Amino acid sequence: MMILKYIIMALTSIGGGAVISGAVFALISSTGVVTRMADKTKTAKYVRIYESAIILGGIWWNLFWIFSIDIPFGANFSQGFQVIMGLAQGVFVGCLAVSLAEALNGTAIFSRRVKLKMGLSFIVLSIALGKVAAALIQFGNNWVKK
């Protein structure tokens, strides 16, 4: 009877994870961030590779997160890898946020509500700099899960 409980729990967890990850990837594709970046960089013929890389990256990250996999690298390599991954993730999340805001016309609605005539680019830049500062404070104080 106890094994049945674990089987049901495992199936429910896998099913829930599949639904959530499907929704996240649907959000990413519906905002058009991948196609827009490919268009801007004139690499539209590689969109399928970009989308596959995003999915594989999500799977890879989840496996490392769930199973707490440690890769024994030297301290210098590990720190350099963290910097590169942090920058790549920050750029992606920033592009996704801007793309989502654009898809929802959030910036247009905001600027009309506050009767903003000019300076919207400075507001967006301030938000981005605030996110960078908060991330640096978080990593500098070791507030990240290890």
FISE-133506 format. One record per residue: residue in one letter; x, z, y of N, C-alpha, C in turn. Coordinates in Angstrom, 2 decimals. Example, Ala and Ser with C-alpha at 12.3 -4.5 7.8 and 13.67 -1.06 7.14 Angstrom:
<rec code="A" n_px="13.19" n_pz="7.80" n_py="-5.69" ca_px="12.30" ca_pz="7.80" ca_py="-4.50" c_px="13.20" c_pz="7.80" c_py="-3.30"/>
<rec code="S" n_px="12.85" n_pz="7.08" n_py="-2.25" ca_px="13.67" ca_pz="7.14" ca_py="-1.06" c_px="12.90" c_pz="7.87" c_py="0.03"/>
This chain:
<rec code="M" n_px="0.83" n_pz="0.00" n_py="-1.19" ca_px="0.00" ca_pz="0.00" ca_py="0.00" c_px="0.87" c_pz="0.00" c_py="1.26"/>
<rec code="M" n_px="2.00" n_pz="0.73" n_py="1.20" ca_px="2.90" ca_pz="0.81" ca_py="2.35" c_px="3.54" c_pz="-0.53" c_py="2.64"/>
<rec code="I" n_px="3.87" n_pz="-1.30" n_py="1.58" ca_px="4.51" ca_pz="-2.61" ca_py="1.78" c_px="3.54" c_pz="-3.57" c_py="2.45"/>
<rec code="L" n_px="2.26" n_pz="-3.45" n_py="2.15" ca_px="1.25" ca_pz="-4.31" ca_py="2.78" c_px="1.20" c_pz="-4.05" c_py="4.29"/>
<rec code="K" n_px="1.34" n_pz="-2.80" n_py="4.67" ca_px="1.36" ca_pz="-2.44" ca_py="6.08" c_px="2.53" c_pz="-3.13" c_py="6.80"/>
<rec code="Y" n_px="3.71" n_pz="-3.14" n_py="6.17" ca_px="4.89" ca_pz="-3.78" ca_py="6.77" c_px="4.74" c_pz="-5.30" c_py="6.81"/>
<rec code="I" n_px="4.14" n_pz="-5.87" n_py="5.79" ca_px="3.93" ca_pz="-7.32" ca_py="5.78" c_px="2.98" c_pz="-7.73" c_py="6.90"/>
<rec code="I" n_px="1.91" n_pz="-6.99" n_py="7.06" ca_px="0.95" ca_pz="-7.28" ca_py="8.14" c_px="1.61" c_pz="-7.11" c_py="9.51"/>
<rec code="M" n_px="2.39" n_pz="-6.05" n_py="9.66" ca_px="3.09" ca_pz="-5.82" ca_py="10.92" c_px="4.09" c_pz="-6.95" c_py="11.21"/>
<rec code="A" n_px="4.82" n_pz="-7.41" n_py="10.21" ca_px="5.79" ca_pz="-8.49" ca_py="10.40" c_px="5.08" c_pz="-9.79" c_py="10.77"/>
<rec code="L" n_px="4.00" n_pz="-10.12" n_py="10.08" ca_px="3.26" ca_pz="-11.34" ca_py="10.39" c_px="2.65" c_pz="-11.30" c_py="11.79"/>
<rec code="T" n_px="2.13" n_pz="-10.15" n_py="12.16" ca_px="1.57" ca_pz="-9.99" ca_py="13.50" c_px="2.66" c_pz="-10.13" c_py="14.56"/>
<rec code="S" n_px="3.80" n_pz="-9.54" n_py="14.33" ca_px="4.91" ca_pz="-9.62" ca_py="15.29" c_px="5.43" c_pz="-11.04" c_py="15.42"/>
<rec code="I" n_px="5.61" n_pz="-11.73" n_py="14.31" ca_px="6.09" ca_pz="-13.11" ca_py="14.36" c_px="5.06" c_pz="-14.01" c_py="15.05"/>
<rec code="G" n_px="3.80" n_pz="-13.82" n_py="14.72" ca_px="2.75" ca_pz="-14.60" ca_py="15.36" c_px="2.66" c_pz="-14.35" c_py="16.86"/>
<rec code="G" n_px="2.73" n_pz="-13.09" n_py="17.24" ca_px="2.71" ca_pz="-12.75" ca_py="18.66" c_px="3.91" c_pz="-13.31" c_py="19.40"/>
<rec code="G" n_px="5.07" n_pz="-13.22" n_py="18.79" ca_px="6.28" ca_pz="-13.78" ca_py="19.40" c_px="6.20" c_pz="-15.28" c_py="19.56"/>
<rec code="A" n_px="5.64" n_pz="-15.96" n_py="18.56" ca_px="5.49" ca_pz="-17.41" ca_py="18.64" c_px="4.53" c_pz="-17.80" c_py="19.76"/>
<rec code="V" n_px="3.45" n_pz="-17.05" n_py="19.92" ca_px="2.49" ca_pz="-17.36" ca_py="20.98" c_px="3.12" c_pz="-17.13" c_py="22.36"/>
<rec code="I" n_px="3.81" n_pz="-16.02" n_py="22.54" ca_px="4.43" ca_pz="-15.72" ca_py="23.82" c_px="5.53" c_pz="-16.72" c_py="24.15"/>
<rec code="S" n_px="6.38" n_pz="-17.04" n_py="23.19" ca_px="7.45" ca_pz="-18.00" ca_py="23.48" c_px="6.87" c_pz="-19.38" c_py="23.75"/>
<rec code="G" n_px="5.82" n_pz="-19.75" n_py="23.06" ca_px="5.15" ca_pz="-21.02" ca_py="23.36" c_px="4.60" c_pz="-21.05" c_py="24.77"/>
<rec code="A" n_px="4.05" n_pz="-19.92" n_py="25.21" ca_px="3.51" ca_pz="-19.85" ca_py="26.57" c_px="4.62" c_pz="-19.93" c_py="27.61"/>
<rec code="V" n_px="5.76" n_pz="-19.29" n_py="27.33" ca_px="6.89" ca_pz="-19.35" ca_py="28.27" c_px="7.41" c_pz="-20.77" c_py="28.39"/>
<rec code="F" n_px="7.58" n_pz="-21.45" n_py="27.26" ca_px="8.08" ca_pz="-22.82" ca_py="27.30" c_px="7.04" c_pz="-23.76" c_py="27.92"/>
<rec code="A" n_px="5.76" n_pz="-23.48" n_py="27.72" ca_px="4.72" ca_pz="-24.28" ca_py="28.38" c_px="4.78" c_pz="-24.08" c_py="29.89"/>
<rec code="L" n_px="5.02" n_pz="-22.84" n_py="30.34" ca_px="5.15" ca_pz="-22.59" ca_py="31.76" c_px="6.34" c_pz="-23.33" c_py="32.34"/>
<rec code="I" n_px="7.45" n_pz="-23.30" n_py="31.63" ca_px="8.65" ca_pz="-23.99" ca_py="32.10" c_px="8.39" c_pz="-25.49" c_py="32.21"/>
<rec code="S" n_px="7.74" n_pz="-26.05" n_py="31.22" ca_px="7.50" ca_pz="-27.50" ca_py="31.26" c_px="6.40" c_pz="-27.87" c_py="32.24"/>
<rec code="S" n_px="5.40" n_pz="-27.01" n_py="32.43" ca_px="4.32" ca_pz="-27.35" ca_py="33.34" c_px="4.74" c_pz="-27.28" c_py="34.81"/>
<rec code="T" n_px="5.74" n_pz="-26.47" n_py="35.12" ca_px="6.20" ca_pz="-26.42" ca_py="36.51" c_px="7.01" c_pz="-27.64" c_py="36.87"/>
<rec code="G" n_px="7.52" n_pz="-28.35" n_py="35.87" ca_px="8.27" ca_pz="-29.56" ca_py="36.12" c_px="9.70" c_pz="-29.31" c_py="36.55"/>
<rec code="V" n_px="10.21" n_pz="-28.12" n_py="36.31" ca_px="11.57" ca_pz="-27.80" ca_py="36.75" c_px="12.60" c_pz="-28.63" c_py="36.00"/>
<rec code="V" n_px="12.38" n_pz="-28.90" n_py="34.73" ca_px="13.35" ca_pz="-29.65" ca_py="33.95" c_px="13.37" c_pz="-31.10" c_py="34.40"/>
<rec code="T" n_px="12.20" n_pz="-31.70" n_py="34.50" ca_px="12.15" ca_pz="-33.11" ca_py="34.91" c_px="12.63" c_pz="-33.29" c_py="36.35"/>
<rec code="R" n_px="12.34" n_pz="-32.33" n_py="37.19" ca_px="12.78" ca_pz="-32.43" ca_py="38.58" c_px="14.30" c_pz="-32.33" c_py="38.70"/>
<rec code="M" n_px="14.88" n_pz="-31.40" n_py="37.96" ca_px="16.34" ca_pz="-31.27" ca_py="37.99" c_px="17.00" c_pz="-32.52" c_py="37.41"/>
<rec code="A" n_px="16.42" n_pz="-33.06" n_py="36.35" ca_px="16.96" ca_pz="-34.29" ca_py="35.77" c_px="16.83" c_pz="-35.45" c_py="36.74"/>
<rec code="D" n_px="15.75" n_pz="-35.48" n_py="37.49" ca_px="15.56" ca_pz="-36.55" ca_py="38.48" c_px="16.55" c_pz="-36.41" c_py="39.63"/>
<rec code="K" n_px="16.75" n_pz="-35.20" n_py="40.10" ca_px="17.68" ca_pz="-34.97" ca_py="41.21" c_px="19.12" c_pz="-35.27" c_py="40.83"/>
<rec code="T" n_px="19.47" n_pz="-35.02" n_py="39.57" ca_px="20.84" ca_pz="-35.27" ca_py="39.13" c_px="21.01" c_pz="-36.66" c_py="38.52"/>
<rec code="K" n_px="19.94" n_pz="-37.45" n_py="38.56" ca_px="19.94" ca_pz="-38.82" ca_py="38.02" c_px="20.33" c_pz="-38.86" c_py="36.54"/>
<rec code="T" n_px="19.82" n_pz="-37.89" n_py="35.79" ca_px="20.06" ca_pz="-37.84" ca_py="34.35" c_px="18.72" c_pz="-37.75" c_py="33.60"/>
<rec code="A" n_px="17.73" n_pz="-38.49" n_py="34.08" ca_px="16.39" ca_pz="-38.41" ca_py="33.50" c_px="16.34" c_pz="-38.86" c_py="32.05"/>
<rec code="K" n_px="17.29" n_pz="-39.67" n_py="31.62" ca_px="17.27" ca_pz="-40.12" ca_py="30.23" c_px="17.64" c_pz="-39.00" c_py="29.26"/>
<rec code="Y" n_px="18.12" n_pz="-37.88" n_py="29.77" ca_px="18.51" ca_pz="-36.76" ca_py="28.92" c_px="17.51" c_pz="-35.60" c_py="28.95"/>
<rec code="V" n_px="16.29" n_pz="-35.83" n_py="29.41" ca_px="15.30" ca_pz="-34.76" ca_py="29.54" c_px="15.03" c_pz="-34.10" c_py="28.19"/>
<rec code="R" n_px="14.94" n_pz="-34.88" n_py="27.14" ca_px="14.69" ca_pz="-34.31" ca_py="25.82" c_px="15.82" c_pz="-33.36" c_py="25.40"/>
<rec code="I" n_px="17.05" n_pz="-33.71" n_py="25.72" ca_px="18.19" ca_pz="-32.85" ca_py="25.41" c_px="18.11" c_pz="-31.57" c_py="26.22"/>
<rec code="Y" n_px="17.73" n_pz="-31.67" n_py="27.50" ca_px="17.58" ca_pz="-30.47" ca_py="28.33" c_px="16.52" c_pz="-29.55" c_py="27.76"/>
<rec code="E" n_px="15.37" n_pz="-30.12" n_py="27.40" ca_px="14.29" ca_pz="-29.29" ca_py="26.86" c_px="14.69" c_pz="-28.64" c_py="25.54"/>
<rec code="S" n_px="15.38" n_pz="-29.39" n_py="24.69" ca_px="15.86" ca_pz="-28.82" ca_py="23.42" c_px="16.87" c_pz="-27.70" c_py="23.67"/>
<rec code="A" n_px="17.74" n_pz="-27.89" n_py="24.66" ca_px="18.73" ca_pz="-26.86" ca_py="24.99" c_px="18.05" c_pz="-25.59" c_py="25.48"/>
<rec code="I" n_px="16.98" n_pz="-25.73" n_py="26.26" ca_px="16.25" ca_pz="-24.55" ca_py="26.74" c_px="15.62" c_pz="-23.80" c_py="25.57"/>
<rec code="I" n_px="15.01" n_pz="-24.53" n_py="24.66" ca_px="14.38" ca_pz="-23.89" ca_py="23.50" c_px="15.43" c_pz="-23.23" c_py="22.60"/>
<rec code="L" n_px="16.52" n_pz="-23.94" n_py="22.32" ca_px="17.57" ca_pz="-23.36" ca_py="21.49" c_px="18.22" c_pz="-22.16" c_py="22.17"/>
<rec code="G" n_px="18.38" n_pz="-22.22" n_py="23.48" ca_px="18.92" ca_pz="-21.08" ca_py="24.22" c_px="18.01" c_pz="-19.87" c_py="24.13"/>
<rec code="G" n_px="16.70" n_pz="-20.10" n_py="24.21" ca_px="15.75" ca_pz="-18.99" ca_py="24.07" c_px="15.80" c_pz="-18.38" c_py="22.69"/>
<rec code="I" n_px="15.88" n_pz="-19.22" n_py="21.67" ca_px="15.97" ca_pz="-18.72" ca_py="20.30" c_px="17.27" c_pz="-17.95" c_py="20.10"/>
<rec code="W" n_px="18.36" n_pz="-18.54" n_py="20.57" ca_px="19.69" ca_pz="-17.92" ca_py="20.44" c_px="19.71" c_pz="-16.54" c_py="21.10"/>
<rec code="W" n_px="19.20" n_pz="-16.48" n_py="22.34" ca_px="19.20" ca_pz="-15.22" ca_py="23.08" c_px="18.36" c_pz="-14.17" c_py="22.36"/>
<rec code="N" n_px="17.20" n_pz="-14.55" n_py="21.86" ca_px="16.34" ca_pz="-13.60" ca_py="21.16" c_px="16.99" c_pz="-13.07" c_py="19.90"/>
<rec code="L" n_px="17.68" n_pz="-13.93" n_py="19.16" ca_px="18.36" ca_pz="-13.46" ca_py="17.95" c_px="19.44" c_pz="-12.44" c_py="18.29"/>
<rec code="F" n_px="20.19" n_pz="-12.73" n_py="19.34" ca_px="21.23" ca_pz="-11.77" ca_py="19.75" c_px="20.62" c_pz="-10.48" c_py="20.27"/>
<rec code="W" n_px="19.51" n_pz="-10.57" n_py="20.97" ca_px="18.87" ca_pz="-9.39" ca_py="21.55" c_px="18.23" c_pz="-8.52" c_py="20.47"/>
<rec code="I" n_px="17.48" n_pz="-9.14" n_py="19.58" ca_px="16.76" ca_pz="-8.38" ca_py="18.56" c_px="17.71" c_pz="-7.72" c_py="17.56"/>
<rec code="F" n_px="18.71" n_pz="-8.48" n_py="17.10" ca_px="19.59" ca_pz="-7.97" ca_py="16.06" c_px="20.85" c_pz="-7.32" c_py="16.61"/>
<rec code="S" n_px="20.98" n_pz="-7.21" n_py="17.93" ca_px="22.12" ca_pz="-6.58" ca_py="18.59" c_px="23.44" c_pz="-7.09" c_py="18.03"/>
<rec code="I" n_px="23.58" n_pz="-8.40" n_py="18.02" ca_px="24.78" ca_pz="-9.03" ca_py="17.48" c_px="25.91" c_pz="-8.92" c_py="18.49"/>
<rec code="D" n_px="27.04" n_pz="-8.43" n_py="18.05" ca_px="28.23" ca_pz="-8.36" ca_py="18.89" c_px="29.23" c_pz="-9.39" c_py="18.41"/>
<rec code="I" n_px="29.79" n_pz="-10.14" n_py="19.35" ca_px="30.84" ca_pz="-11.10" ca_py="19.02" c_px="32.15" c_pz="-10.51" c_py="19.54"/>
<rec code="P" n_px="33.11" n_pz="-10.30" n_py="18.66" ca_px="34.36" ca_pz="-9.66" ca_py="19.09" c_px="35.28" c_pz="-10.63" c_py="19.84"/>
<rec code="F" n_px="35.15" n_pz="-10.66" n_py="21.14" ca_px="36.04" ca_pz="-11.45" ca_py="21.98" c_px="36.91" c_pz="-10.49" c_py="22.78"/>
<rec code="G" n_px="37.97" n_pz="-11.01" n_py="23.33" ca_px="38.80" ca_pz="-10.19" ca_py="24.21" c_px="38.04" c_pz="-9.83" c_py="25.47"/>
<rec code="A" n_px="38.50" n_pz="-8.80" n_py="26.16" ca_px="37.81" ca_pz="-8.33" ca_py="27.35" c_px="37.77" c_pz="-9.39" c_py="28.44"/>
<rec code="N" n_px="38.85" n_pz="-10.12" n_py="28.64" ca_px="38.89" ca_pz="-11.14" ca_py="29.69" c_px="37.92" c_pz="-12.27" c_py="29.39"/>
<rec code="F" n_px="37.90" n_pz="-12.74" n_py="28.14" ca_px="36.98" ca_pz="-13.81" ca_py="27.77" c_px="35.54" c_pz="-13.35" c_py="27.90"/>
<rec code="S" n_px="35.28" n_pz="-12.14" n_py="27.47" ca_px="33.92" ca_pz="-11.60" ca_py="27.52" c_px="33.43" c_pz="-11.49" c_py="28.96"/>
<rec code="Q" n_px="34.27" n_pz="-11.00" n_py="29.86" ca_px="33.87" ca_pz="-10.88" ca_py="31.27" c_px="33.66" c_pz="-12.26" c_py="31.90"/>
<rec code="G" n_px="34.54" n_pz="-13.20" n_py="31.60" ca_px="34.37" ca_pz="-14.56" ca_py="32.12" c_px="33.10" c_pz="-15.21" c_py="31.61"/>
<rec code="F" n_px="32.81" n_pz="-14.99" n_py="30.33" ca_px="31.59" ca_pz="-15.54" ca_py="29.74" c_px="30.35" c_pz="-14.93" c_py="30.39"/>
<rec code="Q" n_px="30.39" n_pz="-13.63" n_py="30.67" ca_px="29.26" ca_pz="-12.98" ca_py="31.32" c_px="29.02" c_pz="-13.52" c_py="32.72"/>
<rec code="V" n_px="30.10" n_pz="-13.80" n_py="33.44" ca_px="29.96" ca_pz="-14.37" ca_py="34.79" c_px="29.33" c_pz="-15.75" c_py="34.71"/>
<rec code="I" n_px="29.81" n_pz="-16.58" n_py="33.80" ca_px="29.27" ca_pz="-17.94" ca_py="33.67" c_px="27.81" c_pz="-17.90" c_py="33.24"/>
<rec code="M" n_px="27.48" n_pz="-17.06" n_py="32.26" ca_px="26.10" ca_pz="-16.96" ca_py="31.80" c_px="25.19" c_pz="-16.38" c_py="32.88"/>
<rec code="G" n_px="25.67" n_pz="-15.40" n_py="33.61" ca_px="24.88" ca_pz="-14.83" ca_py="34.69" c_px="24.57" c_pz="-15.86" c_py="35.77"/>
<rec code="L" n_px="25.56" n_pz="-16.65" n_py="36.13" ca_px="25.33" ca_pz="-17.69" ca_py="37.14" c_px="24.35" c_pz="-18.74" c_py="36.62"/>
<rec code="A" n_px="24.53" n_pz="-19.17" n_py="35.38" ca_px="23.64" ca_pz="-20.18" ca_py="34.81" c_px="22.21" c_pz="-19.66" c_py="34.73"/>
<rec code="Q" n_px="22.04" n_pz="-18.43" n_py="34.29" ca_px="20.69" ca_pz="-17.86" ca_py="34.21" c_px="20.09" c_pz="-17.67" c_py="35.59"/>
<rec code="G" n_px="20.91" n_pz="-17.26" n_py="36.54" ca_px="20.40" ca_pz="-17.08" ca_py="37.90" c_px="19.95" c_pz="-18.38" c_py="38.53"/>
<rec code="V" n_px="20.73" n_pz="-19.43" n_py="38.32" ca_px="20.34" ca_pz="-20.74" ca_py="38.85" c_px="19.05" c_pz="-21.20" c_py="38.20"/>
<rec code="F" n_px="18.95" n_pz="-21.03" n_py="36.89" ca_px="17.75" ca_pz="-21.47" ca_py="36.19" c_px="16.52" c_pz="-20.69" c_py="36.64"/>
<rec code="V" n_px="16.64" n_pz="-19.38" n_py="36.71" ca_px="15.49" ca_pz="-18.56" ca_py="37.13" c_px="15.11" c_pz="-18.88" c_py="38.57"/>
<rec code="G" n_px="16.10" n_pz="-19.08" n_py="39.42" ca_px="15.81" ca_pz="-19.46" ca_py="40.80" c_px="15.09" c_pz="-20.78" c_py="40.90"/>
<rec code="C" n_px="15.56" n_pz="-21.77" n_py="40.15" ca_px="14.89" ca_pz="-23.08" ca_py="40.15" c_px="13.49" c_pz="-22.97" c_py="39.58"/>
<rec code="L" n_px="13.31" n_pz="-22.16" n_py="38.54" ca_px="11.99" ca_pz="-21.97" ca_py="37.96" c_px="11.05" c_pz="-21.30" c_py="38.94"/>
<rec code="A" n_px="11.53" n_pz="-20.29" n_py="39.65" ca_px="10.69" ca_pz="-19.59" ca_py="40.62" c_px="10.29" c_pz="-20.51" c_py="41.76"/>
<rec code="V" n_px="11.23" n_pz="-21.28" n_py="42.28" ca_px="10.91" ca_pz="-22.21" ca_py="43.36" c_px="9.95" c_pz="-23.28" c_py="42.88"/>
<rec code="S" n_px="10.16" n_pz="-23.77" n_py="41.67" ca_px="9.28" ca_pz="-24.79" ca_py="41.11" c_px="7.88" c_pz="-24.25" c_py="40.90"/>
<rec code="L" n_px="7.77" n_pz="-23.03" n_py="40.42" ca_px="6.46" ca_pz="-22.41" ca_py="40.22" c_px="5.77" c_pz="-22.17" c_py="41.56"/>
<rec code="A" n_px="6.51" n_pz="-21.69" n_py="42.53" ca_px="5.93" ca_pz="-21.47" ca_py="43.86" c_px="5.47" c_pz="-22.78" c_py="44.47"/>
<rec code="E" n_px="6.24" n_pz="-23.84" n_py="44.25" ca_px="5.86" ca_pz="-25.15" ca_py="44.77" c_px="4.62" c_pz="-25.68" c_py="44.06"/>
<rec code="A" n_px="4.57" n_pz="-25.46" n_py="42.74" ca_px="3.42" ca_pz="-25.93" ca_py="41.98" c_px="2.15" c_pz="-25.21" c_py="42.40"/>
<rec code="L" n_px="2.28" n_pz="-23.98" n_py="42.77" ca_px="1.11" ca_pz="-23.20" ca_py="43.20" c_px="0.88" c_pz="-23.26" c_py="44.70"/>
<rec code="N" n_px="1.71" n_pz="-24.03" n_py="45.39" ca_px="1.64" ca_pz="-24.15" ca_py="46.85" c_px="1.75" c_pz="-22.79" c_py="47.53"/>
<rec code="G" n_px="2.52" n_pz="-21.91" n_py="46.93" ca_px="2.66" ca_pz="-20.56" ca_py="47.48" c_px="3.31" c_pz="-20.54" c_py="48.84"/>
<rec code="T" n_px="4.34" n_pz="-21.34" n_py="49.03" ca_px="5.01" ca_pz="-21.33" ca_py="50.33" c_px="4.13" c_pz="-21.92" c_py="51.42"/>
<rec code="A" n_px="3.36" n_pz="-22.95" n_py="51.08" ca_px="2.47" ca_pz="-23.54" ca_py="52.09" c_px="1.37" c_pz="-22.56" c_py="52.49"/>
<rec code="I" n_px="0.81" n_pz="-21.89" n_py="51.52" ca_px="-0.25" ca_pz="-20.91" ca_py="51.80" c_px="0.32" c_pz="-19.75" c_py="52.62"/>
<rec code="F" n_px="1.51" n_pz="-19.28" n_py="52.24" ca_px="2.14" ca_pz="-18.18" ca_py="52.97" c_px="2.40" c_pz="-18.57" c_py="54.42"/>
<rec code="S" n_px="2.97" n_pz="-19.74" n_py="54.63" ca_px="3.30" ca_pz="-20.14" ca_py="56.00" c_px="2.05" c_pz="-20.33" c_py="56.85"/>
<rec code="R" n_px="0.96" n_pz="-20.80" n_py="56.26" ca_px="-0.29" ca_pz="-20.93" ca_py="57.02" c_px="-0.91" c_pz="-19.57" c_py="57.34"/>
<rec code="R" n_px="-0.84" n_pz="-18.63" n_py="56.40" ca_px="-1.45" ca_pz="-17.32" ca_py="56.60" c_px="-0.77" c_pz="-16.53" c_py="57.72"/>
<rec code="V" n_px="0.55" n_pz="-16.64" n_py="57.78" ca_px="1.27" ca_pz="-15.88" ca_py="58.80" c_px="1.52" c_pz="-16.73" c_py="60.06"/>
<rec code="K" n_px="0.93" n_pz="-17.93" n_py="60.07" ca_px="1.06" ca_pz="-18.85" ca_py="61.22" c_px="2.52" c_pz="-19.10" c_py="61.57"/>
<rec code="L" n_px="3.28" n_pz="-19.42" n_py="60.54" ca_px="4.70" ca_pz="-19.67" ca_py="60.69" c_px="4.93" c_pz="-21.14" c_py="61.03"/>
<rec code="K" n_px="5.56" n_pz="-21.37" n_py="62.15" ca_px="5.82" ca_pz="-22.75" ca_py="62.59" c_px="7.19" c_pz="-23.23" c_py="62.14"/>
<rec code="M" n_px="8.18" n_pz="-22.35" n_py="62.16" ca_px="9.52" ca_pz="-22.72" ca_py="61.73" c_px="10.21" c_pz="-21.49" c_py="61.15"/>
<rec code="G" n_px="11.25" n_pz="-21.72" n_py="60.37" ca_px="12.01" ca_pz="-20.61" ca_py="59.82" c_px="11.69" c_pz="-20.28" c_py="58.39"/>
<rec code="L" n_px="10.85" n_pz="-21.08" n_py="57.73" ca_px="10.51" ca_pz="-20.80" ca_py="56.34" c_px="11.74" c_pz="-20.89" c_py="55.44"/>
<rec code="S" n_px="12.65" n_pz="-21.79" n_py="55.75" ca_px="13.86" ca_pz="-21.92" ca_py="54.93" c_px="14.70" c_pz="-20.65" c_py="55.01"/>
<rec code="F" n_px="14.69" n_pz="-19.98" n_py="56.16" ca_px="15.43" ca_pz="-18.72" ca_py="56.29" c_px="14.78" c_pz="-17.61" c_py="55.47"/>
<rec code="I" n_px="13.47" n_pz="-17.62" n_py="55.37" ca_px="12.78" ca_pz="-16.63" ca_py="54.56" c_px="13.12" c_pz="-16.83" c_py="53.09"/>
<rec code="V" n_px="13.09" n_pz="-18.09" n_py="52.64" ca_px="13.43" ca_pz="-18.38" ca_py="51.24" c_px="14.88" c_pz="-18.00" c_py="50.96"/>
<rec code="L" n_px="15.78" n_pz="-18.31" n_py="51.90" ca_px="17.19" ca_pz="-17.96" ca_py="51.74" c_px="17.37" c_pz="-16.44" c_py="51.71"/>
<rec code="S" n_px="16.63" n_pz="-15.72" n_py="52.54" ca_px="16.71" ca_pz="-14.26" ca_py="52.55" c_px="16.26" c_pz="-13.66" c_py="51.22"/>
<rec code="I" n_px="15.21" n_pz="-14.23" n_py="50.65" ca_px="14.73" ca_pz="-13.75" ca_py="49.35" c_px="15.79" c_pz="-13.99" c_py="48.29"/>
<rec code="A" n_px="16.40" n_pz="-15.18" n_py="48.31" ca_px="17.44" ca_pz="-15.49" ca_py="47.33" c_px="18.64" c_pz="-14.57" c_py="47.48"/>
<rec code="L" n_px="19.08" n_pz="-14.32" n_py="48.72" ca_px="20.20" ca_pz="-13.43" ca_py="48.94" c_px="19.88" c_pz="-12.00" c_py="48.53"/>
<rec code="G" n_px="18.64" n_pz="-11.58" n_py="48.74" ca_px="18.21" ca_pz="-10.26" ca_py="48.30" c_px="18.26" c_pz="-10.12" c_py="46.78"/>
<rec code="K" n_px="17.85" n_pz="-11.18" n_py="46.08" ca_px="17.92" ca_pz="-11.16" ca_py="44.62" c_px="19.37" c_pz="-11.09" c_py="44.14"/>
<rec code="V" n_px="20.25" n_pz="-11.83" n_py="44.80" ca_px="21.67" ca_pz="-11.81" ca_py="44.43" c_px="22.25" c_pz="-10.42" c_py="44.68"/>
<rec code="A" n_px="21.94" n_pz="-9.83" n_py="45.83" ca_px="22.45" ca_pz="-8.50" ca_py="46.16" c_px="21.96" c_pz="-7.46" c_py="45.15"/>
<rec code="A" n_px="20.67" n_pz="-7.54" n_py="44.80" ca_px="20.12" ca_pz="-6.59" ca_py="43.82" c_px="20.78" c_pz="-6.76" c_py="42.46"/>
<rec code="A" n_px="21.02" n_pz="-7.99" n_py="42.05" ca_px="21.68" ca_pz="-8.23" ca_py="40.76" c_px="23.10" c_pz="-7.69" c_py="40.77"/>
<rec code="L" n_px="23.83" n_pz="-7.89" n_py="41.88" ca_px="25.19" ca_pz="-7.39" ca_py="41.97" c_px="25.22" c_pz="-5.87" c_py="41.93"/>
<rec code="I" n_px="24.28" n_pz="-5.23" n_py="42.61" ca_px="24.19" ca_pz="-3.76" ca_py="42.58" c_px="23.88" c_pz="-3.28" c_py="41.17"/>
<rec code="Q" n_px="22.94" n_pz="-3.98" n_py="40.51" ca_px="22.56" ca_pz="-3.60" ca_py="39.15" c_px="23.75" c_pz="-3.72" c_py="38.20"/>
<rec code="F" n_px="24.46" n_pz="-4.82" n_py="38.25" ca_px="25.60" ca_pz="-4.99" ca_py="37.35" c_px="26.77" c_pz="-4.10" c_py="37.75"/>
<rec code="G" n_px="26.97" n_pz="-3.89" n_py="39.05" ca_px="28.06" ca_pz="-3.06" ca_py="39.51" c_px="27.91" c_pz="-1.61" c_py="39.13"/>
<rec code="N" n_px="26.69" n_pz="-1.15" n_py="38.97" ca_px="26.43" ca_pz="0.24" ca_py="38.62" c_px="26.14" c_pz="0.43" c_py="37.13"/>
<rec code="N" n_px="26.37" n_pz="-0.60" n_py="36.36" ca_px="26.15" ca_pz="-0.55" ca_py="34.91" c_px="24.73" c_pz="-0.14" c_py="34.54"/>
<rec code="W" n_px="23.75" n_pz="-0.68" n_py="35.25" ca_px="22.36" ca_pz="-0.41" ca_py="34.96" c_px="21.78" c_pz="-1.38" c_py="33.94"/>
<rec code="V" n_px="22.64" n_pz="-2.19" n_py="33.33" ca_px="22.21" ca_pz="-3.20" ca_py="32.39" c_px="22.26" c_pz="-2.62" c_py="30.99"/>
<rec code="K" n_px="21.27" n_pz="-2.97" n_py="30.18" ca_px="21.23" ca_pz="-2.48" ca_py="28.80" c_px="22.43" c_pz="-3.00" c_py="28.03"/>
<rec code="K" n_px="23.06" n_pz="-2.14" n_py="27.29" ca_px="24.20" ca_pz="-2.56" ca_py="26.47" c_px="23.89" c_pz="-2.49" c_py="25.02"/>
